[in-house]
Amino acid sequence: MQKLINKQIGQRTHSRFRVECVACVKLSNSMVGIMTEISKKGLVFRYIHEDSEDKINANELLTVSIYKNGFSLHNVPCRVIKDNDILPEYYLSSAKMQKCHIQFGELTRDQKSQLDYFISHYTKINGQTDLATKKWSGS
């Protein structure tokens, strides 16, 4: 199984990695989902959305948490790039599965360090788990 998600031509400057654990994403508006992909510049998560009027705001603060070991990355400035339905409405329910693409804003030095730690410990590329062996430069 390919762990690195191929970049779309002309759109991404950083590699994206498949998340290998259950990492929760919480936005400042209390929307909670599960992260599926991450890069140095953003992430993708999925969530169940019940009210079409209560969409994610364009600019948010997010928190990433892994409850099993206590990892957390708090108050990350971000903006929503894309938020769309990925599954049709469930029968007899207004709930929809959504896929949300987030771009990080300006991160503090500590947040960058925590992001590096997350990528090195909770994602994989070709069986490697050491951040120093992962390629970041536009590949």
C-alpha positions in Angstrom: 0.0 0.0 0.0 1.4 3.4 -1.0 1.8 5.5 2.1 2.7 8.8 0.4 -0.3 10.4 -1.3 0.8 11.6 -4.7 0.7 15.3 -5.2 -1.5 16.9 -7.8 0.5 18.5 -10.5 1.1 22.2 -10.0 -0.8 22.5 -6.7 1.3 21.2 -3.8 4.8 22.1 -2.7 5.0 19.7 0.2 4.6 15.9 0.4 1.4 14.6 1.9 1.5 11.7 4.3 -1.2 9.1 5.2 -1.9 9.3 9.0 -1.3 5.9 10.6 -3.3 6.4 13.8 -6.6 7.8 15.0 -6.0 11.5 15.2 -8.9 13.8 16.1 -9.2 17.2 14.7 -11.3 19.8 16.5 -12.1 23.2 15.1 -12.9 26.3 17.1 -16.6 26.0 16.2 -16.7 22.5 17.9 -16.6 20.5 14.7 -14.8 17.2 15.3 -13.4 14.8 12.8 -10.7 12.2 12.0 -7.5 13.2 10.2 -6.6 11.1 7.1 -3.7 13.1 5.5 -1.2 15.7 6.6 1.7 17.8 5.2 3.8 20.6 6.6 1.2 23.1 5.1 -2.1 21.5 6.0 -4.3 18.4 6.5 -7.4 16.6 5.5 -10.0 15.2 7.8 -13.5 13.6 7.6 -16.5 14.3 9.7 -20.2 13.8 9.9 -22.2 16.8 9.2 -25.9 17.0 10.1 -27.0 20.6 9.5 -26.4 22.1 6.1 -26.7 25.6 7.7 -23.8 25.0 10.1 -20.8 24.8 7.8 -17.2 25.2 8.8 -16.0 28.8 8.9 -13.3 29.9 6.4 -10.8 30.8 9.1 -10.5 28.7 12.2 -8.2 27.5 15.0 -7.8 23.8 15.2 -6.5 21.3 17.7 -5.1 17.8 16.8 -5.3 15.2 19.5 -4.3 11.5 19.8 -6.0 10.4 23.0 -4.2 7.1 23.3 -0.9 8.7 24.1 -1.8 12.3 25.1 -0.3 14.1 22.0 -1.9 17.4 21.2 -1.2 20.4 19.0 -3.3 23.4 20.0 -4.6 26.6 18.5 -3.3 26.1 15.0 -4.4 29.0 12.8 -5.9 27.6 9.6 -8.3 28.2 6.8 -10.7 25.9 5.0 -9.6 25.3 1.4 -12.4 22.8 0.4 -15.2 21.2 2.3 -17.4 18.8 0.4 -19.7 15.8 0.7 -18.1 12.4 0.1 -21.1 10.2 0.7 -24.7 10.7 -0.1 -27.2 11.4 2.7 -28.0 8.5 4.9 -31.5 7.1 4.6 -33.9 8.8 6.9 -31.2 11.2 8.1 -29.8 14.6 7.2 -26.3 13.5 8.2 -23.6 13.6 5.5 -20.0 12.5 5.5 -17.8 15.5 4.7 -14.1 15.8 3.6 -12.4 19.0 4.7 -9.1 20.3 3.3 -7.3 22.7 5.7 -4.3 25.0 5.1 -2.3 26.0 8.1 -1.7 29.7 8.8 1.5 31.0 10.4 2.7 28.5 13.0 4.8 29.2 16.0 8.2 27.6 16.4 6.7 25.2 19.0 3.8 24.3 16.7 6.2 23.6 13.8 8.2 21.3 16.2 5.0 19.5 17.3 4.0 19.1 13.6 7.4 17.6 12.7 7.0 15.2 15.7 3.5 14.2 14.6 4.6 13.5 11.0 7.7 11.6 12.1 5.8 9.4 14.7 2.3 9.0 13.3 2.7 8.7 9.5 4.7 6.4 7.4 6.3 6.6 3.9 7.8 3.4 2.5 8.1 1.9 6.0 10.3 4.8 7.3 9.4 6.5 10.5 12.3 8.9 11.0 11.6 12.5 10.0 15.1 13.0 8.7 14.6 10.4 6.0 11.3 11.9 4.8 11.6 14.2 1.8 10.0 17.6 2.1 11.3 19.6 -0.8 8.5 19.7 -3.4 8.5 15.9 -4.0 
